[in-house]
Amino acid sequence: MNLFKKKPKDIVGTECEICHMKFSDPERTMRHMNKAHAKPPKTPKGIGSSKYN
């Protein structure tokens, strides 16, 4: 039945679903989605944390 499996996210069109930019190629739309709308990794930042710690 596969009720709880993640469905693959296939983009068929050439328009971004989030920002509604239009592209000429579906492959270009996929690259845009991965680069522009990917979630950044969660890193806990504490008080006094800097790039050297």
Backbone atoms as SQL, in Angstrom:
CREATE TABLE atoms (id INTEGER PRIMARY KEY, chain TEXT, resi INTEGER, resn TEXT, atom TEXT, x REAL, y REAL, z REAL);
INSERT INTO atoms VALUES
  (1, 'A', 1, 'MET', 'N', 0.809, -1.199, 0.000),
  (2, 'A', 1, 'MET', 'CA', 0.000, 0.000, 0.000),
  (3, 'A', 1, 'MET', 'C', 0.853, 1.265, 0.000),
  (4, 'A', 2, 'ASN', 'N', 2.016, 1.228, 0.633),
  (5, 'A', 2, 'ASN', 'CA', 2.961, 2.344, 0.614),
  (6, 'A', 2, 'ASN', 'C', 2.335, 3.677, 1.031),
  (7, 'A', 3, 'LEU', 'N', 1.593, 3.680, 2.125),
  (8, 'A', 3, 'LEU', 'CA', 0.935, 4.907, 2.553),
  (9, 'A', 3, 'LEU', 'C', 1.901, 5.909, 3.172),
  (10, 'A', 4, 'PHE', 'N', 2.960, 5.405, 3.815),
  (11, 'A', 4, 'PHE', 'CA', 3.823, 6.296, 4.571),
  (12, 'A', 4, 'PHE', 'C', 5.176, 6.525, 3.920),
  (13, 'A', 5, 'LYS', 'N', 5.355, 6.122, 2.686),
  (14, 'A', 5, 'LYS', 'CA', 6.612, 6.354, 1.984),
  (15, 'A', 5, 'LYS', 'C', 6.627, 7.751, 1.393),
  (16, 'A', 6, 'LYS', 'N', 7.840, 8.326, 1.321),
  (17, 'A', 6, 'LYS', 'CA', 7.981, 9.625, 0.675),
  (18, 'A', 6, 'LYS', 'C', 7.790, 9.467, -0.820),
  (19, 'A', 7, 'LYS', 'N', 7.068, 10.377, -1.385),
  (20, 'A', 7, 'LYS', 'CA', 6.865, 10.349, -2.825),
  (21, 'A', 7, 'LYS', 'C', 8.007, 11.111, -3.485),
  (22, 'A', 8, 'PRO', 'N', 8.541, 10.618, -4.575),
  (23, 'A', 8, 'PRO', 'CA', 9.611, 11.352, -5.251),
  (24, 'A', 8, 'PRO', 'C', 9.090, 12.675, -5.795),
  (25, 'A', 9, 'LYS', 'N', 9.945, 13.691, -5.708),
  (26, 'A', 9, 'LYS', 'CA', 9.530, 15.013, -6.158),
  (27, 'A', 9, 'LYS', 'C', 9.984, 15.191, -7.598),
  (28, 'A', 10, 'ASP', 'N', 9.076, 14.982, -8.512),
  (29, 'A', 10, 'ASP', 'CA', 9.374, 15.136, -9.928),
  (30, 'A', 10, 'ASP', 'C', 8.824, 16.470, -10.411),
  (31, 'A', 11, 'ILE', 'N', 9.682, 17.242, -11.020),
  (32, 'A', 11, 'ILE', 'CA', 9.246, 18.503, -11.596),
  (33, 'A', 11, 'ILE', 'C', 9.060, 18.280, -13.086),
  (34, 'A', 12, 'VAL', 'N', 7.858, 18.466, -13.539),
  (35, 'A', 12, 'VAL', 'CA', 7.552, 18.225, -14.939),
  (36, 'A', 12, 'VAL', 'C', 7.626, 19.526, -15.723),
  (37, 'A', 13, 'GLY', 'N', 7.228, 20.606, -15.100),
  (38, 'A', 13, 'GLY', 'CA', 7.159, 21.879, -15.802),
  (39, 'A', 13, 'GLY', 'C', 8.482, 22.617, -15.806),
  (40, 'A', 14, 'THR', 'N', 8.430, 23.803, -16.332),
  (41, 'A', 14, 'THR', 'CA', 9.628, 24.634, -16.404),
  (42, 'A', 14, 'THR', 'C', 9.485, 25.871, -15.529),
  (43, 'A', 15, 'GLU', 'N', 8.567, 25.839, -14.559),
  (44, 'A', 15, 'GLU', 'CA', 8.372, 26.973, -13.662),
  (45, 'A', 15, 'GLU', 'C', 8.605, 26.520, -12.226),
  (46, 'A', 16, 'CYS', 'N', 9.354, 27.322, -11.480),
  (47, 'A', 16, 'CYS', 'CA', 9.643, 27.020, -10.081),
  (48, 'A', 16, 'CYS', 'C', 8.358, 27.144, -9.269),
  (49, 'A', 17, 'GLU', 'N', 8.087, 26.161, -8.427),
  (50, 'A', 17, 'GLU', 'CA', 6.861, 26.165, -7.638),
  (51, 'A', 17, 'GLU', 'C', 6.923, 27.174, -6.496),
  (52, 'A', 18, 'ILE', 'N', 8.117, 27.567, -6.072),
  (53, 'A', 18, 'ILE', 'CA', 8.263, 28.446, -4.916),
  (54, 'A', 18, 'ILE', 'C', 8.323, 29.912, -5.328),
  (55, 'A', 19, 'CYS', 'N', 9.211, 30.242, -6.268),
  (56, 'A', 19, 'CYS', 'CA', 9.390, 31.656, -6.623),
  (57, 'A', 19, 'CYS', 'C', 8.806, 31.993, -7.996),
  (58, 'A', 20, 'HIS', 'N', 8.262, 31.024, -8.690),
  (59, 'A', 20, 'HIS', 'CA', 7.577, 31.193, -9.976),
  (60, 'A', 20, 'HIS', 'C', 8.463, 31.764, -11.083),
  (61, 'A', 21, 'MET', 'N', 9.768, 31.451, -11.010),
  (62, 'A', 21, 'MET', 'CA', 10.652, 31.819, -12.118),
  (63, 'A', 21, 'MET', 'C', 10.454, 30.800, -13.227),
  (64, 'A', 22, 'LYS', 'N', 10.589, 31.232, -14.453),
  (65, 'A', 22, 'LYS', 'CA', 10.401, 30.343, -15.596),
  (66, 'A', 22, 'LYS', 'C', 11.746, 30.020, -16.228),
  (67, 'A', 23, 'PHE', 'N', 11.924, 28.747, -16.602),
  (68, 'A', 23, 'PHE', 'CA', 13.158, 28.271, -17.207),
  (69, 'A', 23, 'PHE', 'C', 12.842, 27.591, -18.528),
  (70, 'A', 24, 'SER', 'N', 13.858, 27.470, -19.364),
  (71, 'A', 24, 'SER', 'CA', 13.650, 26.876, -20.676),
  (72, 'A', 24, 'SER', 'C', 13.751, 25.358, -20.650),
  (73, 'A', 25, 'ASP', 'N', 14.345, 24.802, -19.598),
  (74, 'A', 25, 'ASP', 'CA', 14.616, 23.364, -19.546),
  (75, 'A', 25, 'ASP', 'C', 14.210, 22.818, -18.182),
  (76, 'A', 26, 'PRO', 'N', 13.522, 21.676, -18.106),
  (77, 'A', 26, 'PRO', 'CA', 13.179, 21.091, -16.809),
  (78, 'A', 26, 'PRO', 'C', 14.414, 20.737, -15.970),
  (79, 'A', 27, 'GLU', 'N', 15.512, 20.373, -16.620),
  (80, 'A', 27, 'GLU', 'CA', 16.738, 20.062, -15.887),
  (81, 'A', 27, 'GLU', 'C', 17.272, 21.319, -15.193),
  (82, 'A', 28, 'ARG', 'N', 17.154, 22.454, -15.860),
  (83, 'A', 28, 'ARG', 'CA', 17.583, 23.727, -15.276),
  (84, 'A', 28, 'ARG', 'C', 16.703, 24.087, -14.090),
  (85, 'A', 29, 'THR', 'N', 15.431, 23.771, -14.169),
  (86, 'A', 29, 'THR', 'CA', 14.521, 24.018, -13.057),
  (87, 'A', 29, 'THR', 'C', 14.917, 23.185, -11.846),
  (88, 'A', 30, 'MET', 'N', 15.301, 21.931, -12.082),
  (89, 'A', 30, 'MET', 'CA', 15.747, 21.064, -10.981),
  (90, 'A', 30, 'MET', 'C', 17.003, 21.627, -10.324),
  (91, 'A', 31, 'ARG', 'N', 17.965, 22.073, -11.126),
  (92, 'A', 31, 'ARG', 'CA', 19.196, 22.640, -10.562),
  (93, 'A', 31, 'ARG', 'C', 18.887, 23.900, -9.756),
  (94, 'A', 32, 'HIS', 'N', 17.967, 24.714, -10.241),
  (95, 'A', 32, 'HIS', 'CA', 17.565, 25.924, -9.529),
  (96, 'A', 32, 'HIS', 'C', 16.928, 25.571, -8.187),
  (97, 'A', 33, 'MET', 'N', 16.054, 24.587, -8.177),
  (98, 'A', 33, 'MET', 'CA', 15.382, 24.187, -6.938),
  (99, 'A', 33, 'MET', 'C', 16.399, 23.699, -5.904),
  (100, 'A', 34, 'ASN', 'N', 17.369, 22.910, -6.350),
  (101, 'A', 34, 'ASN', 'CA', 18.372, 22.390, -5.419),
  (102, 'A', 34, 'ASN', 'C', 19.257, 23.497, -4.869),
  (103, 'A', 35, 'LYS', 'N', 19.643, 24.421, -5.699),
  (104, 'A', 35, 'LYS', 'CA', 20.585, 25.450, -5.275),
  (105, 'A', 35, 'LYS', 'C', 19.902, 26.603, -4.533),
  (106, 'A', 36, 'ALA', 'N', 18.789, 27.073, -5.031),
  (107, 'A', 36, 'ALA', 'CA', 18.169, 28.265, -4.465),
  (108, 'A', 36, 'ALA', 'C', 17.241, 27.971, -3.293),
  (109, 'A', 37, 'HIS', 'N', 16.627, 26.808, -3.269),
  (110, 'A', 37, 'HIS', 'CA', 15.612, 26.545, -2.257),
  (111, 'A', 37, 'HIS', 'C', 15.942, 25.369, -1.352),
  (112, 'A', 38, 'ALA', 'N', 17.178, 24.906, -1.361),
  (113, 'A', 38, 'ALA', 'CA', 17.568, 23.818, -0.458),
  (114, 'A', 38, 'ALA', 'C', 17.679, 24.368, 0.959),
  (115, 'A', 39, 'LYS', 'N', 17.313, 23.565, 1.930),
  (116, 'A', 39, 'LYS', 'CA', 17.388, 23.992, 3.320),
  (117, 'A', 39, 'LYS', 'C', 18.845, 23.953, 3.788),
  (118, 'A', 40, 'PRO', 'N', 19.297, 24.974, 4.492),
  (119, 'A', 40, 'PRO', 'CA', 20.662, 24.951, 5.005),
  (120, 'A', 40, 'PRO', 'C', 20.781, 23.943, 6.145),
  (121, 'A', 41, 'PRO', 'N', 21.972, 23.378, 6.367),
  (122, 'A', 41, 'PRO', 'CA', 22.125, 22.431, 7.467),
  (123, 'A', 41, 'PRO', 'C', 21.949, 23.140, 8.807),
  (124, 'A', 42, 'LYS', 'N', 21.324, 22.454, 9.744),
  (125, 'A', 42, 'LYS', 'CA', 21.074, 23.042, 11.056),
  (126, 'A', 42, 'LYS', 'C', 22.327, 22.913, 11.912),
  (127, 'A', 43, 'THR', 'N', 22.862, 24.039, 12.342),
  (128, 'A', 43, 'THR', 'CA', 24.018, 24.043, 13.236),
  (129, 'A', 43, 'THR', 'C', 23.668, 24.904, 14.434),
  (130, 'A', 44, 'PRO', 'N', 23.763, 24.334, 15.626),
  (131, 'A', 44, 'PRO', 'CA', 23.451, 25.133, 16.808),
  (132, 'A', 44, 'PRO', 'C', 24.551, 26.170, 17.048),
  (133, 'A', 45, 'LYS', 'N', 24.150, 27.394, 17.232),
  (134, 'A', 45, 'LYS', 'CA', 25.103, 28.464, 17.511),
  (135, 'A', 45, 'LYS', 'C', 24.867, 28.955, 18.918),
  (136, 'A', 46, 'GLY', 'N', 25.905, 28.907, 19.717),
  (137, 'A', 46, 'GLY', 'CA', 25.800, 29.366, 21.095),
  (138, 'A', 46, 'GLY', 'C', 26.326, 30.773, 21.256),
  (139, 'A', 47, 'ILE', 'N', 26.287, 31.241, 22.479),
  (140, 'A', 47, 'ILE', 'CA', 26.794, 32.582, 22.779),
  (141, 'A', 47, 'ILE', 'C', 28.312, 32.550, 22.674),
  (142, 'A', 48, 'GLY', 'N', 28.871, 33.505, 21.989),
  (143, 'A', 48, 'GLY', 'CA', 30.309, 33.586, 21.838),
  (144, 'A', 48, 'GLY', 'C', 30.876, 32.669, 20.771),
  (145, 'A', 49, 'SER', 'N', 30.035, 32.070, 19.980),
  (146, 'A', 49, 'SER', 'CA', 30.552, 31.198, 18.946),
  (147, 'A', 49, 'SER', 'C', 31.035, 32.042, 17.776),
  (148, 'A', 50, 'SER', 'N', 32.147, 31.655, 17.226),
  (149, 'A', 50, 'SER', 'CA', 32.677, 32.354, 16.067),
  (150, 'A', 50, 'SER', 'C', 33.179, 31.338, 15.072),
  (151, 'A', 51, 'LYS', 'N', 33.693, 31.801, 13.963),
  (152, 'A', 51, 'LYS', 'CA', 34.130, 30.872, 12.941),
  (153, 'A', 51, 'LYS', 'C', 35.404, 30.124, 13.334),
  (154, 'A', 52, 'TYR', 'N', 36.107, 30.584, 14.386),
  (155, 'A', 52, 'TYR', 'CA', 37.341, 29.928, 14.809),
  (156, 'A', 52, 'TYR', 'C', 37.136, 28.932, 15.947),
  (157, 'A', 53, 'ASN', 'N', 35.937, 28.832, 16.494),
  (158, 'A', 53, 'ASN', 'CA', 35.687, 27.882, 17.602),
  (159, 'A', 53, 'ASN', 'C', 35.270, 26.551, 17.098);
